[in-house]
Amino acid sequence: MINKVNFDEIKRVIAREGVNRRVFAGDNSMIVLNEIKASAQPAFHSHGQEQLTYILEGECEFIVGEDVVRMGKGDVILVPPNVVHALRPLGEETILNLDVFSPIREDYLA
């Protein structure tokens, strides 16, 4: 069975102040479209899923473990499972990024 949706039709969920997300999931993987305002503070965290992050708009610093990487439109980064990481906005532009998780994050389905 085909499960097709347009991201514009997915309800935005407030993740924290200055950050909202829209989630599309299958049985084993998910994609999450995040909108991160320039005023949003980094939220350091880790999880058991592998994460790919693709920056669609805006600029940020992506902190992964001890490393800090400057990212902008078109950049992609891999975050291994269980590694502490966070995104720090740079500039005034809202960041639009797409995260891919495998396996899915059950906490994002609530």
N, C-alpha and C positions, 0 to 999 in steps of 0.2 A: 504494500500500500504506500502511495506517495503522500508525504506530509509536506505541503508547501504553504508558505506564508510570506507576506511582505513585512519587513521590519517596521514600517510606518504604522502597521496595524497592531503591533505588539505593545502592550501596556508598559509604560515606564515605571520602574520601581525605584524609589529613593534608597540608595545604598548607604549614604551618609551625607552630611551637609556638603553641598556643592557637587555631588556625584549621583547620577542616576544611570540605570542600566535596563536593557531589554534582552531577554534570554530566549534562545531557541535550542532545544535539546532533542537528541535521539536517545537510544538506549546506552550508548558507549561514549558519546562525545557531545560537546555543546559549544555554541558560539554565543558570545555576550557582547553586545554593542554598548559601550560606555560613553557617557558625556561627562567630562570632568571640567568644571569651571576653574578659571585661573586662581580663584581664592581657596580652592580645596587644599587641605593639608594632607601630606603623605600619611598613609595608613599602613605601617609595617605589619606584615603578616606572612604566614606560610600555610601550605596545604599539601595534601598527598597527591594532587593531580599535576601532571605535566601541563605547562601553560605556554602558549604562543601568543604574543601580543604584537599587533600590527597597528601602527599609527596612521590614521586616515587624515587627520587635521591637527594642527597645533604642534607645539614643541614642549619637550619635557626632559627631565633627567629620570632615568630608570635605575633604581638601586637594586642590585641583585647580590646578596651576600655582602662582600667587601668592595664590590665593583660598582662604579657609577658610570653610566653610559648616556650620552646626550642623544636624544632621538627626535626625529621630525617626520613629516609626511613621507610615507613609503617605507619607513624603517620597520623591521621585524626583529623580535628578540625571543629567545627560548629561555624559559624559567624552569629549571629542573624541579621535581617534587621535593617538598620539605625544605626549601631554601627560602630564607626570609627575604622579602622584596617589597618595594613600594615605588610609586610613580610620583614625581614632584613636578607640577606644572611650571613652565617658564613663560614669561611674557603675559599678555592679556587675553590671548585667544583661547577659547574653549577647546579642549582636547577631545577628539573623537577617536576612540580606539576600539578595535575588535580583538577580543580574547577568544582563544580556542582552548578548551579543557578536555583532557582525556585521562581517566574516565570522568564522567560528569560530576559536577559539584552539587550534591543533593541539597546543600544549604541554599543554593540559588533557586531552587524550585519552589520554595515555600512562598 
